[in-house]
Amino acid sequence: MPTLTDIIRLGKPRITWLLVYTAIATYIYAAEALDPLYIALFLIAGVLTVFGSNALNSYIDRDIDRLMKRTNLRPIPQGAIMPSQAIIFGIAWLILGTGLFLWIFNPWAALAALIGGLYYVVIYTVILKKRTIWNTVIGGWAGSMPTITGWLAAGKPLSMEPIILALIVFLWTPGHFWSLAYRVREEYRRVGLPMLPSVKDSGYTKRMIITFYLLTAVAIVISTLYITAYPYLITAYVSTALLIYASYIIYRRLDDDTAWKSFKISSPTLALLYTGLIISRLI
């Protein structure tokens, strides 16, 4: 019988928290009135939805996870959770999460959440991950959907604000992930996953990481034309500076140490940016 800790780990809480944070921050920013109960219900629905897609991803990737050092301590490779249990948890969480969005908020928010979850599981994990070096780019749209979900849950029609915020998440994901993947590229080669740093040479990888970091920085600057509150402006320009610095480190030299340093520098970018949204709404 799996422990509560194992069940929570199946949902990949470290990945979940950032996705849910972008969603809840967007919801808080867009909502006409802030009701603590609705914020709590949104948080629960968001966690359940992301946990569900992550659990199904863990089931599909269970054989690969066993072979990689960075993933072999996950609950399924460890034998703490059976693959059949992972499927049950994944489907149940996804249904409960999207069901809460439908019941408490509106059909559009539920649809956006469901699309994000299924896109991650089907398009990224099943179709793209083992077939193309552009898996992280094309699959990155899944990470953008929580922002759209938050905006729609607030009852707002889509506009440039949520679209540019979602675009920032989309552009940030490849460079950030490739910085990490470069450090463990030999593991990806060993298991046959065509992650860009494990297939292309260091020069090409360097150019692509820098390209997506700088595209993200440009998108953040463009977002300040639509979101002009001072707290957001401050976090936007700090985030832009972090991405430029991460690019500079990679530009000077790409090796395991600089890739890891770049990954760590770019890590707080989204959290910082979306915190600016929350503060802008609350003051």
C-alpha positions in Angstrom: 0.0 0.0 0.0 1.6 3.3 -1.0 2.2 5.9 1.6 0.8 9.5 1.4 4.3 10.7 0.7 4.6 8.3 -2.2 1.2 9.4 -3.6 2.1 13.0 -3.4 5.5 12.4 -5.1 3.7 10.6 -7.9 2.1 14.0 -8.8 5.6 15.7 -9.0 5.0 18.5 -6.5 8.1 20.5 -7.5 6.9 20.7 -11.1 3.3 21.2 -10.0 3.9 24.2 -7.8 5.2 26.5 -10.5 2.4 25.6 -13.0 -0.3 26.1 -10.3 1.4 29.3 -9.2 1.2 30.8 -12.7 -2.5 29.8 -12.8 -3.5 31.2 -9.4 -1.5 34.4 -9.9 -3.3 35.0 -13.2 -6.7 34.2 -11.5 -6.0 36.7 -8.7 -4.8 39.4 -11.1 -7.9 39.0 -13.4 -10.7 38.4 -10.8 -13.1 41.2 -10.2 -13.4 40.2 -6.5 -11.1 38.1 -4.4 -12.9 35.5 -2.3 -10.5 33.4 -0.2 -12.8 30.4 -0.6 -12.7 30.6 -4.4 -9.0 31.0 -4.4 -8.6 27.9 -2.2 -10.9 25.9 -4.5 -9.0 27.1 -7.6 -5.8 26.0 -5.9 -7.2 22.5 -5.2 -8.6 22.2 -8.7 -5.3 23.3 -10.2 -3.2 20.9 -8.1 -5.5 17.9 -8.9 -5.4 18.6 -12.6 -1.6 19.0 -12.8 -1.1 16.0 -10.4 -3.3 13.9 -12.7 -1.3 14.7 -15.9 2.0 14.2 -14.0 0.9 10.8 -12.7 0.0 9.7 -16.2 3.3 11.0 -17.5 5.1 8.9 -14.8 3.2 5.8 -15.9 4.1 6.3 -19.5 7.7 7.0 -18.8 8.2 4.4 -16.1 10.7 2.3 -18.1 12.8 5.3 -19.0 12.6 6.6 -15.5 14.2 3.4 -14.2 17.2 3.9 -16.3 18.0 7.5 -15.5 19.8 8.7 -12.4 17.7 11.9 -12.1 14.4 9.9 -12.2 15.0 6.4 -10.8 14.0 7.5 -7.3 10.4 8.3 -8.4 7.7 6.2 -6.8 7.0 3.8 -9.8 10.7 2.9 -10.4 11.2 2.4 -6.7 8.2 0.1 -6.6 6.4 2.3 -4.1 3.5 2.7 -6.4 2.3 0.1 -9.0 1.8 1.2 -12.6 -1.9 0.3 -12.4 -2.2 2.5 -9.3 -0.6 5.4 -11.1 -3.2 5.2 -13.9 -6.0 5.2 -11.4 -4.6 8.2 -9.5 -3.8 10.0 -12.7 -7.3 9.6 -14.3 -9.1 10.3 -11.0 -7.1 13.5 -10.2 -7.6 14.8 -13.8 -11.3 14.2 -13.7 -11.7 15.7 -10.2 -9.6 18.7 -11.0 -11.3 19.6 -14.3 -14.7 18.7 -12.7 -14.0 21.3 -10.0 -13.2 23.9 -12.5 -16.4 23.1 -14.3 -18.6 23.1 -11.1 -17.1 26.1 -9.3 -15.9 28.3 -12.1 -17.0 27.8 -15.8 -16.8 25.4 -18.7 -14.1 27.5 -20.5 -11.7 27.2 -17.5 -12.4 23.4 -17.2 -11.8 23.0 -21.0 -8.5 24.9 -20.8 -7.3 22.8 -17.8 -8.3 19.6 -19.6 -6.6 20.6 -22.8 -3.4 21.5 -20.9 -3.4 18.1 -19.1 -4.1 16.0 -22.1 -1.7 17.9 -24.3 1.1 17.1 -21.8 0.2 13.5 -21.6 -0.7 12.7 -25.2 1.0 15.2 -27.5 4.2 15.7 -25.5 4.7 12.4 -23.6 3.2 9.9 -26.0 3.8 11.4 -29.4 6.7 13.9 -29.3 9.1 13.0 -26.5 10.7 9.9 -28.2 10.4 11.2 -31.7 11.8 14.7 -32.1 14.4 17.1 -30.6 11.6 19.7 -30.7 9.6 17.9 -28.1 10.1 20.5 -25.4 9.3 23.3 -27.8 6.0 21.9 -29.2 5.1 20.3 -25.9 5.7 23.6 -24.1 2.2 24.8 -24.8 1.0 22.5 -22.0 2.9 24.7 -19.5 1.1 27.8 -20.9 -2.4 26.5 -20.4 -2.5 27.2 -16.6 -2.2 30.9 -17.3 -5.1 30.7 -19.8 -7.1 28.6 -17.2 -6.6 31.2 -14.5 -7.7 34.0 -16.8 -10.8 32.2 -18.0 -11.7 31.1 -14.4 -11.9 34.8 -13.5 -14.6 35.1 -16.1 -12.6 37.3 -18.5 -12.5 36.8 -22.3 -9.1 36.1 -23.8 -7.1 39.3 -24.5 -3.4 40.2 -25.1 -2.6 40.1 -21.4 -3.1 36.4 -20.9 -1.8 35.5 -24.4 1.5 37.3 -23.9 1.8 35.8 -20.4 1.2 32.3 -21.8 3.7 33.1 -24.6 6.4 33.9 -22.0 5.9 30.5 -20.3 6.1 28.8 -23.7 9.3 30.6 -24.7 10.9 30.2 -21.3 10.5 26.4 -21.1 12.9 25.1 -23.8 15.9 27.2 -22.9 15.4 26.5 -19.2 15.0 22.8 -19.7 17.8 22.4 -22.2 20.2 24.0 -19.7 19.3 21.1 -17.3 19.3 18.5 -20.1 22.7 19.5 -21.3 24.1 18.5 -17.9 22.6 15.0 -18.1 22.8 14.6 -21.9 24.6 11.3 -21.6 21.7 9.8 -19.7 19.3 10.9 -22.5 21.7 9.3 -25.1 21.8 6.1 -23.1 18.0 5.7 -23.0 17.5 6.9 -26.6 15.6 10.1 -25.9 16.2 12.7 -28.6 16.5 15.7 -26.3 18.2 18.5 -28.2 21.5 18.6 -26.1 21.9 14.9 -26.5 21.5 15.0 -30.3 23.0 18.3 -31.4 26.6 19.5 -30.7 27.4 22.1 -28.0 27.6 25.0 -30.5 24.0 24.4 -31.8 22.7 23.8 -28.2 24.3 27.0 -27.0 22.7 29.0 -29.8 19.2 27.5 -29.2 19.4 28.1 -25.4 20.4 31.7 -25.9 17.8 32.2 -28.6 14.9 31.0 -26.4 16.2 32.9 -23.3 16.4 36.1 -25.3 13.0 35.5 -27.0 11.5 35.2 -23.5 13.2 38.4 -22.5 11.7 40.2 -25.5 8.3 38.8 -24.7 8.5 40.0 -21.1 9.4 43.5 -22.3 6.5 43.4 -24.7 4.2 42.3 -21.8 4.9 45.6 -20.0 3.0 47.4 -22.8 -0.1 45.7 -21.6 0.5 45.2 -17.9 1.7 48.5 -16.6 1.3 48.3 -12.8 4.6 49.2 -11.1 5.1 46.0 -9.2 4.8 44.0 -12.4 7.1 46.3 -14.2 9.8 45.9 -11.6 9.6 42.1 -11.6 9.5 42.1 -15.4 12.7 44.0 -15.7 14.4 42.0 -13.0 13.3 38.8 -14.8 14.6 40.1 -18.1 18.0 40.9 -16.5 18.2 37.4 -15.1 17.6 35.9 -18.5 20.2 38.1 -20.2 22.7 37.1 -17.5 21.9 33.4 -18.0 22.4 33.9 -21.8 25.7 35.7 -21.2 27.0 32.8 -19.1 26.1 30.3 -21.8 27.6 32.5 -24.5 30.9 32.7 -22.8 31.2 29.0 -22.4 28.8 26.0 -22.4 29.8 23.2 -20.2 28.2 21.2 -17.4 28.9 23.8 -14.7 27.7 26.8 -16.8 24.6 24.9 -18.0 23.7 24.2 -14.4 24.4 27.8 -13.3 22.2 29.0 -16.2 19.4 26.7 -15.2 19.5 28.0 -11.6 19.6 31.6 -12.7 16.6 31.2 -15.0 14.6 29.1 -12.5 13.0 32.0 -10.5 12.1 34.0 -13.6 8.4 32.9 -13.9 7.8 32.9 -10.1 9.2 36.4 -9.9 7.1 37.6 -12.8 3.8 36.1 -11.6 4.5 37.4 -8.1 4.5 40.9 -9.7 1.0 40.1 -11.0 -0.3 39.2 -7.6 1.2 42.3 -5.9 -0.1 44.5 -8.7 -3.6 43.2 -8.0 -3.4 43.4 -4.2 -2.1 47.0 -3.8 
